[in-house]
Amino acid sequence: MLYEPTIGLEVHVQLNTKSKIFCSCSTDFGAPANTHVCPVCLGLPGSLPLLNLEAVKKTVLAGLALHCEIPRHSKFDRKNYFYPDLPKGYQISQYDKPLCRFGFLEIPLNHGTKKIGITRIHLEEDAGKLVHSQDTSSRISYVDYNRAGIPLMEIVSEPDIASSDEAFSYLGELKQILQYLDVSDCNMEEGSLRCDVNISIKKKGSTQHGTKVEIKNINSFRAVKMAIEFEINRQSKILSQGKQIIQETRLWNPDLKTTIRMRSKEDADDYRYFPEPDLPAIVLEEALINTLRSQIPELPRMRKIRFMREFSLTENDAKVLTSVKALADYFEEMIAEGVPPKRASSWIQSELLGKIDNPKNIASFPVTAKKLAWLLVLIEKGIISGKIAKTVFTAMIESGKDAECIIEEQGIVLVSDPGQIEQIVESVIEKNAESVDNYRSGKEKALQFLVGQIMKESKGQASPRMAHEILIKKLR
């Protein structure tokens, strides 16, 4: 490729506060249109904003986790522009004195890691939402102001991203950290995490950046990746033809998988920023900053490394278990109950995750970590087999009862009589002569097959340990 891209991302994150940023209206998603509104978030004359301190705390917490500098003084500004979904005709945002600045996020790549700089993190109010009529002949649009005034944290990266793969990795790492911090649910389908892309291309080796184009309306990480790749190709063709790139804002069309022109790109001067006269400056005390810093949990990347080191898990297993904080907590609670780490990891991934819609909802899963741990302890003690345990686990989910209670109710008993198991082993050997020959010729997998047949014939009730020992003796 003759050209190389320079990419920066602006990630907009709705904070999960109970009320809006400047009023007491609810932030709950999915309410009937225009029911979570008041004079303040509708921008009615005479109404005055009152800052939600929780929104400030969550923004600073995110900034600390992303290694940002937290200035003691910041302020709000008015950003002037007109859209139907912006009721006041301006947005209360932050311009030259944001809450957080000069941080970074380390992202994993195929060969090592890379630091992506974070220019700033600022706090602002979200706009409302336009709802376009499905009747194309009427050309009518409606406005739902329920979203107007929800606290929105904007994380602006440095133009350090060099490919669509790096952008994808950055977004994945950022989303995971924000969810670990519990500052947002980051649900892209509900609009609580949105992303704009700033991209330019230049000739390889050049130190001069190209003309920047902004891409809006991107509603998934996969779409961000596709939009970047499309725009790199589009701009490369224009420059190859000797033409110039126009500074503009474009939209991503997910159906056509192309970017389309929206408007010429505004600069800061076009917004006519000036200090918000109805809100005082923000002064953050050092004690508050230190308190928030102490609340940062062990973040996913470091937790993954610890799981690999402390529990001897593979990188892939550790990555799955730490993908959601609640899932990692569940795993560690099982370990604390005495379950071997690899068995706990295996059961979570092979059994539990297949029975839950979303790992984030594990707190409401009917089988707690302690209950599942005790089920696995019963396997360790040889009281039940792994096959029976799976049946018991299903019953635990359906009933909410403990494993011991279900075993007692259903009269489940593990066969541990050597004579009875020996009869089953002899029957399996007789029926599977080929597998017996394979094992005796050095094929270890044949032994696993034979043990499986023993468990099948005993309907999962034979003691696996005893069945294995008797089978080995019979095959010598």
C-alpha positions as CSV (number, residue, x, y, z in Angstrom):
1,M,0.0,0.0,0.0
2,L,1.3,3.5,-0.9
3,Y,-0.6,5.1,1.9
4,E,-0.9,4.6,5.6
5,P,-3.7,5.7,7.9
6,T,-3.8,7.8,11.0
7,I,-6.8,7.0,13.2
8,G,-8.3,8.5,16.3
9,L,-11.5,7.4,18.0
10,E,-14.1,9.4,20.0
11,V,-16.0,7.1,22.2
12,H,-19.2,8.3,23.7
13,V,-20.3,6.4,26.9
14,Q,-23.6,6.9,28.7
15,L,-22.9,6.7,32.4
16,N,-25.2,4.4,34.4
17,T,-26.3,7.0,36.9
18,K,-29.9,6.8,38.1
19,S,-30.8,10.4,37.2
20,K,-29.7,12.7,34.4
21,I,-26.7,15.0,34.6
22,F,-28.5,18.3,35.3
23,C,-31.9,17.2,36.7
24,S,-33.6,14.4,38.6
25,C,-35.3,12.7,35.6
26,S,-34.8,8.9,35.3
27,T,-32.2,7.5,32.9
28,D,-34.0,4.1,32.5
29,F,-34.0,2.9,28.9
30,G,-37.1,1.9,27.0
31,A,-39.7,4.1,28.7
32,P,-42.5,5.6,26.5
33,A,-41.3,8.6,24.5
34,N,-41.1,11.9,26.3
35,T,-42.0,10.5,29.7
36,H,-38.6,11.0,31.4
37,V,-38.5,14.8,30.8
38,C,-38.8,18.0,32.8
39,P,-38.3,21.8,32.2
40,V,-34.5,21.4,32.7
41,C,-33.8,18.6,30.1
42,L,-36.4,20.2,27.8
43,G,-34.5,23.5,27.9
44,L,-37.5,25.5,28.9
45,P,-37.0,29.2,29.7
46,G,-36.1,29.9,33.4
47,S,-34.9,26.4,34.2
48,L,-31.5,26.0,35.7
49,P,-29.1,22.9,35.7
50,L,-27.8,21.3,38.8
51,L,-24.8,19.1,38.4
52,N,-25.1,15.3,39.3
53,L,-22.0,14.6,41.4
54,E,-22.2,10.9,40.7
55,A,-21.6,11.6,37.0
56,V,-18.4,13.5,37.9
57,K,-17.2,10.7,40.1
58,K,-17.7,8.0,37.4
59,T,-15.9,10.1,34.8
60,V,-12.9,10.7,37.2
61,L,-12.9,7.0,38.1
62,A,-12.6,6.1,34.4
63,G,-9.9,8.7,33.9
64,L,-7.8,7.3,36.8
65,A,-8.1,3.7,35.4
66,L,-6.9,5.0,32.1
67,H,-3.8,6.6,33.7
68,C,-5.1,10.2,33.1
69,E,-4.0,13.4,34.8
70,I,-6.9,14.7,36.9
71,P,-6.8,18.6,37.0
72,R,-8.0,20.1,40.2
73,H,-10.1,22.7,38.3
74,S,-12.4,22.1,35.3
75,K,-15.5,23.7,34.0
76,F,-18.5,23.3,31.7
77,D,-19.0,25.2,28.4
78,R,-21.8,25.8,26.0
79,K,-21.4,24.2,22.6
80,N,-23.7,25.9,20.2
81,Y,-25.3,24.1,17.3
82,F,-28.9,23.4,16.3
83,Y,-30.5,20.0,15.7
84,P,-34.1,19.1,16.4
85,D,-33.0,16.6,19.1
86,L,-31.1,19.3,21.0
87,P,-33.8,21.2,22.8
88,K,-31.8,24.2,24.1
89,G,-30.1,24.9,20.8
90,Y,-26.8,24.3,22.6
91,Q,-25.1,21.4,24.5
92,I,-23.6,21.7,27.9
93,S,-20.2,20.1,27.4
94,Q,-16.5,20.8,28.3
95,Y,-14.0,22.5,26.0
96,D,-10.6,23.7,27.2
97,K,-10.8,22.3,30.8
98,P,-12.0,18.7,30.8
99,L,-12.1,16.5,33.9
100,C,-9.4,14.2,32.7
101,R,-6.5,14.5,30.2
102,F,-3.2,12.9,29.0
103,G,-3.8,9.2,29.7
104,F,-3.3,6.0,27.7
105,L,-4.7,2.5,27.1
106,E,-2.5,-0.5,26.5
107,I,-3.9,-2.8,23.9
108,P,-3.0,-6.4,23.0
109,L,-1.7,-7.1,19.4
110,N,-0.5,-10.3,17.7
111,H,3.0,-9.4,18.7
112,G,3.1,-7.7,22.0
113,T,1.2,-4.6,23.1
114,K,0.8,-1.0,22.1
115,K,0.0,2.2,24.1
116,I,-2.7,4.4,22.6
117,G,-2.7,7.9,24.0
118,I,-5.9,9.4,25.4
119,T,-6.1,13.1,24.8
120,R,-9.0,13.9,27.1
121,I,-12.1,12.6,28.8
122,H,-14.8,15.1,29.3
123,L,-18.4,15.1,30.5
124,E,-21.5,16.4,28.7
125,E,-25.2,15.9,28.3
126,D,-26.6,13.6,25.6
127,A,-29.0,14.8,23.0
128,G,-32.5,13.4,22.3
129,K,-33.3,10.9,19.6
130,L,-34.9,11.4,16.2
131,V,-37.4,8.8,15.3
132,H,-38.2,8.8,11.5
133,S,-41.6,7.8,10.2
134,Q,-41.7,4.5,8.4
135,D,-44.1,6.1,5.9
136,T,-41.8,7.4,3.3
137,S,-44.5,9.5,1.7
138,S,-45.1,11.6,4.8
139,R,-41.5,12.6,5.4
140,I,-42.2,13.1,9.1
141,S,-39.7,12.7,12.0
142,Y,-40.5,12.7,15.7
143,V,-38.3,13.6,18.6
144,D,-38.0,11.6,21.8
145,Y,-36.3,13.7,24.6
146,N,-36.0,10.8,27.1
147,R,-32.3,10.6,26.2
148,A,-31.7,14.3,26.4
149,G,-29.6,15.1,29.5
150,I,-28.3,11.6,30.2
151,P,-24.7,12.0,31.3
152,L,-22.3,11.3,28.5
153,M,-18.6,10.7,28.9
154,E,-16.5,11.3,25.8
155,I,-13.1,9.6,25.6
156,V,-10.9,11.0,22.8
157,S,-7.9,9.1,21.8
158,E,-4.7,10.4,20.3
159,P,-4.3,9.6,16.6
160,D,-2.1,6.7,17.5
161,I,-4.2,3.9,15.9
162,A,-2.7,2.6,12.7
163,S,-5.2,0.0,11.5
164,S,-8.7,-1.3,11.7
165,D,-7.4,-4.2,13.8
166,E,-5.9,-1.8,16.4
167,A,-9.1,0.2,16.5
168,F,-11.1,-3.0,17.2
169,S,-8.6,-4.1,19.9
170,Y,-8.8,-0.6,21.5
171,L,-12.6,-0.6,21.7
172,G,-12.7,-4.1,23.1
173,E,-10.2,-3.3,25.9
174,L,-11.9,0.1,26.7
175,K,-15.3,-1.5,26.9
176,Q,-14.1,-4.2,29.2
177,I,-12.4,-1.7,31.6
178,L,-15.5,0.5,31.7
179,Q,-17.7,-2.5,32.6
180,Y,-15.2,-3.6,35.3
181,L,-15.5,-0.1,36.8
182,D,-19.3,-0.3,36.6
183,V,-19.5,3.2,35.1
184,S,-21.6,2.1,32.1
185,D,-23.3,-1.1,30.8
186,C,-21.7,-0.2,27.4
187,N,-24.7,-1.7,25.6
188,M,-24.2,-0.6,22.0
189,E,-27.7,-1.8,21.0
190,E,-29.3,0.6,23.4
191,G,-26.9,3.4,22.4
192,S,-25.0,3.6,25.7
193,L,-21.7,3.2,23.8
194,R,-21.2,5.0,20.5
195,C,-18.1,5.7,18.5
196,D,-17.0,8.2,15.9
197,V,-13.8,7.7,13.8
198,N,-11.4,10.4,12.7
199,I,-9.2,9.1,9.9
200,S,-6.7,10.5,7.4
201,I,-4.1,8.9,5.2
202,K,-0.7,10.0,4.1
203,K,2.1,8.6,1.9
204,K,4.2,6.0,3.6
205,G,7.1,7.5,5.5
206,S,5.6,11.1,5.4
207,T,5.6,13.1,8.6
208,Q,2.7,15.3,7.4
209,H,-0.8,14.2,8.2
210,G,-3.5,14.1,5.6
211,T,-6.9,15.8,5.7
212,K,-9.1,14.4,8.4
213,V,-12.5,12.9,7.8
214,E,-14.9,12.0,10.6
215,I,-17.2,9.0,10.4
216,K,-20.4,9.0,12.5
217,N,-23.3,6.6,13.1
218,I,-21.3,3.5,13.8
219,N,-23.2,1.1,16.0
220,S,-20.8,-1.9,16.5
221,F,-17.1,-2.7,16.8
222,R,-17.3,-4.8,13.6
223,A,-18.9,-1.8,11.8
224,V,-16.0,0.4,13.0
225,K,-13.6,-2.0,11.5
226,M,-15.4,-2.1,8.2
227,A,-15.9,1.7,8.1
228,I,-12.1,2.3,8.6
229,E,-11.2,-0.2,5.9
230,F,-13.7,1.3,3.5
231,E,-12.5,4.8,4.2
232,I,-8.8,3.9,3.7
233,N,-9.6,2.5,0.3
234,R,-11.8,5.5,-0.7
235,Q,-9.2,8.1,0.3
236,S,-6.4,6.1,-1.3
237,K,-8.2,6.0,-4.6
238,I,-8.9,9.8,-4.5
239,L,-5.2,10.6,-3.8
240,S,-4.1,8.1,-6.5
241,Q,-6.1,10.1,-9.0
242,G,-4.3,13.3,-8.0
243,K,-7.4,14.8,-6.3
244,Q,-7.7,16.2,-2.7
245,I,-9.5,14.8,0.3
246,I,-12.3,17.1,1.6
247,Q,-12.5,17.7,5.3
248,E,-16.0,16.5,6.1
249,T,-18.3,14.4,8.3
250,R,-19.5,11.2,6.8
251,L,-22.0,8.6,7.9
252,W,-21.6,4.8,7.9
253,N,-24.3,3.0,6.0
254,P,-24.5,-0.5,7.4
255,D,-26.7,-1.8,4.6
256,L,-24.5,-0.5,1.7
257,K,-21.3,-1.0,3.8
258,T,-20.1,2.4,2.6
259,T,-19.5,5.9,4.1
260,I,-21.7,8.7,2.7
261,R,-21.3,12.5,3.0
262,M,-23.2,14.1,5.8
263,R,-21.9,17.7,6.0
264,S,-18.7,19.8,5.9
265,K,-16.6,19.2,9.0
266,E,-17.0,21.9,11.8
267,D,-14.0,23.3,13.6
268,A,-14.1,24.4,17.3
269,D,-14.8,28.0,16.2
270,D,-18.0,27.0,14.5
271,Y,-19.4,25.9,17.8
272,R,-18.8,29.3,19.5
273,Y,-17.8,27.7,22.8
274,F,-18.1,29.9,25.9
275,P,-18.2,29.1,29.6
276,E,-21.6,27.9,30.9
277,P,-22.9,30.8,33.0
278,D,-25.4,28.7,34.9
279,L,-22.9,26.2,36.4
280,P,-20.0,27.0,38.7
281,A,-16.5,25.7,38.0
282,I,-15.6,22.2,39.3
283,V,-13.0,22.0,42.0
284,L,-11.9,18.4,42.8
285,E,-10.5,17.9,46.3
286,E,-7.4,15.6,46.5
287,A,-9.2,13.5,49.1
288,L,-12.0,12.7,46.6
289,I,-9.5,11.8,43.9
290,N,-7.7,9.4,46.3
291,T,-10.9,7.8,47.4
292,L,-11.9,7.1,43.8
293,R,-8.4,5.8,43.0
294,S,-8.8,3.3,45.9
295,Q,-12.0,2.0,44.3
296,I,-10.4,0.9,41.1
297,P,-10.7,-2.9,41.0
298,E,-8.1,-5.3,39.5
299,L,-8.6,-4.6,35.8
300,P,-9.1,-7.4,33.2
301,R,-5.7,-7.5,31.7
302,M,-3.9,-7.8,35.0
303,R,-6.5,-10.2,36.3
304,K,-5.9,-12.4,33.2
305,I,-2.2,-12.4,33.8
306,R,-2.7,-13.3,37.5
307,F,-5.1,-16.2,36.6
308,M,-2.5,-17.6,34.2
309,R,0.3,-17.4,36.8
310,E,-1.6,-18.3,40.0
311,F,-4.0,-21.0,38.6
312,S,-1.8,-22.3,35.7
313,L,-4.6,-21.6,33.2
314,T,-4.1,-21.2,29.5
315,E,-4.2,-17.7,28.1
316,N,-7.5,-18.5,26.3
317,D,-9.1,-19.9,29.5
318,A,-8.0,-16.9,31.5
319,K,-9.3,-14.5,28.8
320,V,-12.7,-16.1,28.8
321,L,-13.0,-16.1,32.6
322,T,-11.9,-12.5,33.0
323,S,-14.0,-11.2,30.1
324,V,-16.8,-10.2,32.6
325,K,-15.9,-9.1,36.1
326,A,-18.9,-11.0,37.6
327,L,-17.7,-14.2,35.9
328,A,-14.2,-13.8,37.2
329,D,-15.6,-13.2,40.7
330,Y,-17.7,-16.4,40.4
331,F,-14.7,-18.4,39.4
332,E,-12.6,-17.2,42.3
333,E,-15.4,-17.9,44.7
334,M,-15.4,-21.5,43.5
335,I,-11.7,-21.7,44.1
336,A,-12.1,-20.4,47.6
337,E,-14.5,-23.3,48.3
338,G,-11.8,-25.8,47.5
339,V,-12.4,-26.6,43.8
340,P,-9.3,-27.2,41.8
341,P,-8.9,-24.2,39.4
342,K,-8.8,-26.3,36.2
343,R,-11.9,-28.2,37.1
344,A,-13.7,-24.9,38.0
345,S,-12.6,-23.4,34.7
346,S,-13.7,-26.4,32.7
347,W,-17.1,-26.6,34.3
348,I,-17.8,-22.9,33.9
349,Q,-16.9,-22.9,30.2
350,S,-18.3,-26.3,29.2
351,E,-21.5,-26.4,31.3
352,L,-22.4,-23.0,32.9
353,L,-21.8,-20.7,30.0
354,G,-24.0,-22.9,27.8
355,K,-26.9,-22.4,30.2
356,I,-26.8,-18.6,30.7
357,D,-27.8,-16.0,28.1
358,N,-25.2,-13.5,29.1
359,P,-22.3,-13.9,31.6
360,K,-23.1,-10.4,32.9
361,N,-26.3,-11.8,34.4
362,I,-24.5,-14.4,36.4
363,A,-25.5,-12.7,39.7
364,S,-29.1,-13.8,39.1
365,F,-28.1,-17.3,38.0
366,P,-30.0,-19.8,40.3
367,V,-26.8,-21.8,41.0
368,T,-24.4,-19.7,43.1
369,A,-20.7,-20.2,43.0
370,K,-20.8,-21.9,46.4
371,K,-23.5,-24.3,45.2
372,L,-21.6,-25.2,42.1
373,A,-18.4,-25.6,44.1
374,W,-20.1,-28.2,46.4
375,L,-21.3,-30.1,43.4
376,L,-17.8,-30.4,42.0
377,V,-16.5,-31.3,45.5
378,L,-18.8,-34.3,45.4
379,I,-17.1,-35.4,42.1
380,E,-13.7,-34.9,43.8
381,K,-14.7,-37.1,46.7
382,G,-16.0,-39.8,44.4
383,I,-19.6,-39.5,45.7
384,I,-21.0,-38.9,42.2
385,S,-19.6,-39.2,38.7
386,G,-19.1,-36.4,36.2
387,K,-22.0,-37.6,34.1
388,I,-24.4,-37.7,37.1
389,A,-23.1,-34.3,38.1
390,K,-24.3,-32.8,34.8
391,T,-27.8,-34.2,35.4
392,V,-27.8,-32.8,39.0
393,F,-26.6,-29.4,37.7
394,T,-29.5,-29.2,35.4
395,A,-31.9,-30.0,38.2
396,M,-30.2,-27.4,40.4
397,I,-30.9,-24.7,37.8
398,E,-34.5,-25.8,37.4
399,S,-35.2,-26.1,41.1
400,G,-32.7,-23.8,42.8
401,K,-32.0,-26.6,45.3
402,D,-28.5,-27.8,46.6
403,A,-26.8,-30.8,45.0
404,E,-27.1,-32.9,48.2
405,C,-30.8,-32.3,48.3
406,I,-31.3,-33.4,44.7
407,I,-29.1,-36.5,45.1
408,E,-31.1,-37.5,48.2
409,E,-34.5,-36.8,46.6
410,Q,-33.6,-38.8,43.4
411,G,-31.9,-41.6,45.3
412,I,-28.7,-41.2,43.2
413,V,-26.0,-43.6,44.5
414,L,-22.6,-44.1,43.0
415,V,-21.8,-47.8,42.4
416,S,-18.6,-48.5,44.4
417,D,-18.9,-52.2,44.8
418,P,-15.8,-53.8,43.2
419,G,-17.6,-57.0,42.3
420,Q,-20.4,-55.1,40.5
421,I,-18.0,-52.9,38.6
422,E,-15.8,-55.8,37.7
423,Q,-18.8,-57.5,36.0
424,I,-19.5,-54.3,34.0
425,V,-15.8,-54.0,33.0
426,E,-15.7,-57.7,31.8
427,S,-18.8,-57.1,29.7
428,V,-17.3,-54.0,28.1
429,I,-14.0,-55.8,27.3
430,E,-15.9,-58.6,25.7
431,K,-18.0,-56.3,23.5
432,N,-15.1,-54.1,22.4
433,A,-12.3,-56.5,21.4
434,E,-10.9,-54.0,18.8
435,S,-10.5,-51.2,21.3
436,V,-8.8,-53.6,23.7
437,D,-6.3,-54.6,21.0
438,N,-5.7,-51.0,20.2
439,Y,-4.9,-50.2,23.8
440,R,-2.6,-53.2,24.1
441,S,-0.8,-52.0,21.0
442,G,-0.1,-48.6,22.6
443,K,-3.1,-46.4,21.7
444,E,-3.9,-44.6,24.9
445,K,-7.1,-43.1,23.5
446,A,-8.6,-46.6,23.4
447,L,-8.5,-46.7,27.2
448,Q,-10.6,-43.5,27.4
449,F,-13.1,-45.0,25.0
450,L,-13.4,-48.1,27.2
451,V,-13.9,-46.1,30.4
452,G,-16.6,-44.2,28.6
453,Q,-18.3,-47.4,27.7
454,I,-18.2,-48.6,31.3
455,M,-19.8,-45.3,32.4
456,K,-22.4,-45.7,29.7
457,E,-23.3,-49.2,30.7
458,S,-23.5,-48.3,34.4
459,K,-25.7,-45.2,33.4
460,G,-23.0,-43.0,34.9
461,Q,-23.2,-44.5,38.3
462,A,-20.0,-46.4,38.4
463,S,-17.1,-44.9,40.4
464,P,-14.9,-43.5,37.6
465,R,-11.7,-44.0,39.7
466,M,-12.6,-47.7,40.6
467,A,-13.7,-48.4,37.0
468,H,-10.4,-47.1,35.7
469,E,-8.3,-49.1,38.2
470,I,-10.2,-52.4,37.5
471,L,-10.0,-51.9,33.7
472,I,-6.2,-51.4,33.8
473,K,-5.8,-54.7,35.8
474,K,-8.0,-56.6,33.4
475,L,-6.1,-55.4,30.4
476,R,-2.6,-56.3,31.6
